[in-house]
């Protein structure tokens, strides 16, 4: 697999100083899966190109996989896949790992001979002739475009002799821009495995530090930040949640949160996670770049709680604590309890709320409890209101009756607010394939009629009066993106 970096900065051969690789020599480096070579196909005053060629040894690659744990589904997940696959030919996390070893000083922006130039954006062109791109070529544009690159991602046909067969999963990627060399290399280091979405090694907790280090200065504000984080960390929710929480802390206070975006490959919508998803740590999906649907959903929930005069509130399936933070900011809520089945999600929520720094009086208003919503929990009884915000769709349908009994039958708060996606609205999300849910962990997504039928059943069964509404722009054909119901307990059901 091949990656080239070209500059027309004069003298162009200064590229050798920035990469710490002399243009007059070929350089070879042993890497775990083979040998990495750096050489210069052209090296003149006006134009210079450095090429990184990774020669993968299939036997060493198979051996490395045999000794480790395979983290993510890969295109070679079959019996002979350890030996017969595209890994030696298509750019992926293998090339990213080689880049980090070969260009280590350049990634850090260090150049002993040209320190000023290392800090200066210069004209660059990057080419990766074969890059596996999960989703579509447009995904590459969405990843690199916001970083200042002009992106050309040309799909490679399955067979040029048979154009009717369509395109393969690979693209020929060219990036053009005026960028610091260190920034260019860090963009590639993070985004090549993100586009491939199939890391060749086990993703451990230290990968969070690697991501934040390579993403310093650009990832926190990237509009596809959540998708990048999830893919880079091989969709490990706990690690992605930790990384996103740390990125949120790095975002300037006057900078708005990244807008929700579509992950075309997975259809992810984790704007507000639930008990099963680990909470509000991911990115949702909207077609237009208006106010975040997640923010509008929280506003709608807060409005419903205020309207019924609730002061003691349960956030069931609180995840990373986005709604909890909004509740804490309103003094009308005197007792706030967040529950989640995930201890890690509760840790993220505590960090988000800065519980260890709050004054004692404020801290006493808040409790975080580990609890599974499909089991009765006496600690949750007697509250004014409970919120299930983007939670129920993460529960297997056969287990929904257990959740209904635990919340509406046993905990039995005076008011219950429920939000869930409107599957009819999914056609408005560009890039979300037909029949796919907004998040890989969703067990179902209901139409408006299905939601209304569920509301009618639980209201009748448990003695509540329902008021159904929606959140987000109401489309005349498919309704609002989020469905909402406020259930008010009858005095004498």
Secondary structure in CASP SS format (residue, H / E / C, confidence):
PFRMAT SS
TARGET T0000
AUTHOR 0000-0000-0000
METHOD secondary structure of the structure
MODEL  1
X C 1.00
X E 1.00
X E 1.00
X E 1.00
X E 1.00
X E 1.00
X E 1.00
X C 1.00
X C 1.00
X C 1.00
X C 1.00
X C 1.00
X C 1.00
X H 1.00
X H 1.00
X H 1.00
X H 1.00
X H 1.00
X H 1.00
X C 1.00
X C 1.00
X C 1.00
X C 1.00
X C 1.00
X C 1.00
X C 1.00
X E 1.00
X E 1.00
X E 1.00
X E 1.00
X E 1.00
X C 1.00
X C 1.00
X E 1.00
X E 1.00
X E 1.00
X E 1.00
X E 1.00
X E 1.00
X E 1.00
X E 1.00
X E 1.00
X E 1.00
X C 1.00
X C 1.00
X C 1.00
X C 1.00
X E 1.00
X E 1.00
X E 1.00
X E 1.00
X E 1.00
X E 1.00
X E 1.00
X E 1.00
X E 1.00
X C 1.00
X H 1.00
X H 1.00
X H 1.00
X H 1.00
X H 1.00
X H 1.00
X H 1.00
X H 1.00
X H 1.00
X H 1.00
X C 1.00
X C 1.00
X C 1.00
X C 1.00
X C 1.00
X C 1.00
X C 1.00
X C 1.00
X C 1.00
X C 1.00
X C 1.00
X C 1.00
X C 1.00
X C 1.00
X C 1.00
X C 1.00
X C 1.00
X C 1.00
X C 1.00
X C 1.00
X C 1.00
X C 1.00
X C 1.00
X E 1.00
X C 1.00
X H 1.00
X H 1.00
X H 1.00
X H 1.00
X H 1.00
X H 1.00
X H 1.00
X H 1.00
X H 1.00
X H 1.00
X C 1.00
X H 1.00
X H 1.00
X H 1.00
X H 1.00
X C 1.00
X C 1.00
X C 1.00
X C 1.00
X C 1.00
X C 1.00
X C 1.00
X H 1.00
X H 1.00
X H 1.00
X H 1.00
X C 1.00
X C 1.00
X C 1.00
X E 1.00
X E 1.00
X E 1.00
X E 1.00
X E 1.00
X E 1.00
X E 1.00
X E 1.00
X E 1.00
X E 1.00
X E 1.00
X C 1.00
X C 1.00
X C 1.00
X C 1.00
X H 1.00
X H 1.00
X H 1.00
X H 1.00
X H 1.00
X H 1.00
X H 1.00
X H 1.00
X H 1.00
X H 1.00
X H 1.00
X C 1.00
X C 1.00
X E 1.00
X E 1.00
X E 1.00
X E 1.00
X E 1.00
X E 1.00
X E 1.00
X E 1.00
X C 1.00
X C 1.00
X C 1.00
X C 1.00
X C 1.00
X H 1.00
X H 1.00
X H 1.00
X C 1.00
X E 1.00
X E 1.00
X E 1.00
X E 1.00
X E 1.00
X E 1.00
X E 1.00
X E 1.00
X E 1.00
X E 1.00
X E 1.00
X E 1.00
X E 1.00
X C 1.00
X H 1.00
X H 1.00
X H 1.00
X H 1.00
X H 1.00
X H 1.00
X H 1.00
X H 1.00
X H 1.00
X H 1.00
X H 1.00
X H 1.00
X H 1.00
X H 1.00
X H 1.00
X H 1.00
X C 1.00
X C 1.00
X C 1.00
X C 1.00
X C 1.00
X C 1.00
X C 1.00
X C 1.00
X C 1.00
X H 1.00
X H 1.00
X H 1.00
X H 1.00
X H 1.00
X H 1.00
X H 1.00
X H 1.00
X H 1.00
X C 1.00
X C 1.00
X C 1.00
X C 1.00
X C 1.00
X C 1.00
X C 1.00
X C 1.00
X C 1.00
X C 1.00
X H 1.00
X H 1.00
X H 1.00
X H 1.00
X H 1.00
X H 1.00
X H 1.00
X H 1.00
X C 1.00
X C 1.00
X C 1.00
X C 1.00
X H 1.00
X H 1.00
X H 1.00
X H 1.00
X H 1.00
X H 1.00
X H 1.00
X H 1.00
X H 1.00
X H 1.00
X H 1.00
X H 1.00
X H 1.00
X H 1.00
X C 1.00
X C 1.00
X C 1.00
X C 1.00
X C 1.00
X C 1.00
X C 1.00
X C 1.00
X C 1.00
X C 1.00
X C 1.00
X C 1.00
X C 1.00
X C 1.00
X C 1.00
X C 1.00
X C 1.00
X C 1.00
X C 1.00
X C 1.00
X C 1.00
X C 1.00
X C 1.00
X C 1.00
X C 1.00
X C 1.00
X C 1.00
X C 1.00
X C 1.00
X C 1.00
X C 1.00
X C 1.00
X C 1.00
X C 1.00
X C 1.00
X C 1.00
X C 1.00
X C 1.00
X C 1.00
X C 1.00
X C 1.00
X C 1.00
X H 1.00
X H 1.00
X H 1.00
X H 1.00
X H 1.00
X H 1.00
X H 1.00
X H 1.00
X H 1.00
X H 1.00
X H 1.00
X H 1.00
X H 1.00
X H 1.00
X H 1.00
X C 1.00
X C 1.00
X C 1.00
X C 1.00
X E 1.00
X E 1.00
X E 1.00
X E 1.00
X E 1.00
X C 1.00
X C 1.00
X C 1.00
X C 1.00
X C 1.00
X H 1.00
X H 1.00
X H 1.00
X H 1.00
X H 1.00
X H 1.00
X H 1.00
X C 1.00
X C 1.00
X C 1.00
X C 1.00
X C 1.00
X C 1.00
X E 1.00
X E 1.00
X E 1.00
X E 1.00
X E 1.00
X E 1.00
X C 1.00
X C 1.00
X H 1.00
X H 1.00
X H 1.00
X H 1.00
X H 1.00
X H 1.00
X H 1.00
X H 1.00
X H 1.00
X H 1.00
X H 1.00
X C 1.00
X C 1.00
X C 1.00
X C 1.00
X C 1.00
X C 1.00
X H 1.00
X H 1.00
X H 1.00
X H 1.00
X C 1.00
X C 1.00
X E 1.00
X E 1.00
X E 1.00
X E 1.00
X E 1.00
X C 1.00
X C 1.00
X C 1.00
X C 1.00
X C 1.00
X C 1.00
X C 1.00
X H 1.00
X H 1.00
X H 1.00
X C 1.00
X C 1.00
X C 1.00
X C 1.00
X E 1.00
X E 1.00
X E 1.00
X E 1.00
X E 1.00
X C 1.00
X C 1.00
X H 1.00
X H 1.00
X H 1.00
X C 1.00
X C 1.00
X H 1.00
X H 1.00
X H 1.00
X H 1.00
X H 1.00
X H 1.00
X H 1.00
X H 1.00
X H 1.00
X H 1.00
X H 1.00
X H 1.00
X H 1.00
X H 1.00
X H 1.00
X C 1.00
X C 1.00
X C 1.00
X E 1.00
X E 1.00
X E 1.00
X E 1.00
X E 1.00
X E 1.00
X E 1.00
X E 1.00
X H 1.00
X H 1.00
X H 1.00
X H 1.00
X H 1.00
X H 1.00
X C 1.00
X C 1.00
X C 1.00
X C 1.00
X C 1.00
X C 1.00
X C 1.00
X C 1.00
X C 1.00
X C 1.00
X C 1.00
X C 1.00
X C 1.00
X C 1.00
X C 1.00
X C 1.00
X C 1.00
X E 1.00
X C 1.00
X H 1.00
X H 1.00
X H 1.00
X H 1.00
X H 1.00
X H 1.00
X H 1.00
X H 1.00
X H 1.00
X H 1.00
X H 1.00
X H 1.00
X H 1.00
X H 1.00
X H 1.00
X C 1.00
X E 1.00
X E 1.00
X E 1.00
X E 1.00
X E 1.00
X E 1.00
X E 1.00
X E 1.00
X C 1.00
X C 1.00
X C 1.00
X E 1.00
X C 1.00
X C 1.00
X C 1.00
X E 1.00
X C 1.00
X C 1.00
X E 1.00
X E 1.00
X E 1.00
X E 1.00
X E 1.00
X E 1.00
X E 1.00
X E 1.00
X C 1.00
X C 1.00
X C 1.00
X C 1.00
END
